[in-house]
Structure formats: C-alpha cells, structure tokens
Amino acid sequence: MAKNNEPDLTEEKPAVDVADIERIKKQLDMLDQRLDNIDSIVTAVAERVMNQPITFNVTCANCGRNIEIALIGIEKPRK
C-alpha cells in the first residue's frame, strides 16, 4: 500500500511568541539600515565617477595577479 504523505491535521502548530516577533522586527530594521548605508555608498561612488575617473585595483584570489579597473563617466550639464 502507498503511504499517506498528507500532514497530520491533528498536530497543533506552535504559537508565535511576542519575543520572536520583536526579534524579527529588530532584524528587519537592521537590514533596512544596512541597505540604506549601501545605497548611500553606491550613490557617493556614482557621483564621484561622474565627476572624475576612479580606479579599482583588485588582486585575483586564484592567480595573485593585480587587476586594474578604471571607470570614467561623463556628467550631463545642468541647466
């Protein structure tokens, strides 16, 4: 005979604790702050790139070679 894979409906699910909700809320607030910080950093870098060239020097983790990445942007004139 085939086994019945349906969940047992007689089992009670554990109640959600207020402390768990507060912990999740705190973690979401921390994530929101981190995303805001990342947004600020990316915006600052983008503004700098639009004003002047920026160069990143990265070392390859596999071969140890240095890789240079140059970003150059053109800022649109403001009216």
C-alpha positions, 0 to 999 in steps of 0.5 A: 500500500502507498503511504499517506504523505498528507500532514497530520491535521491533528498536530497543533502548530506552535504559537508565535511568541511576542519575543520572536516577533520583536526579534524579527522586527529588530532584524528587519530594521537592521537590514533596512539600515544596512541597505540604506548605508549601501545605497548611500555608498553606491550613490557617493561612488556614482557621483564621484565617477561622474565627476572624475575617473576612479580606479579599482585595483583588485588582486585575483584570489586564484592567480595573485595577479593585480587587476586594474579597473578604471571607470570614467563617466561623463556628467550631463550639464545642468541647466 
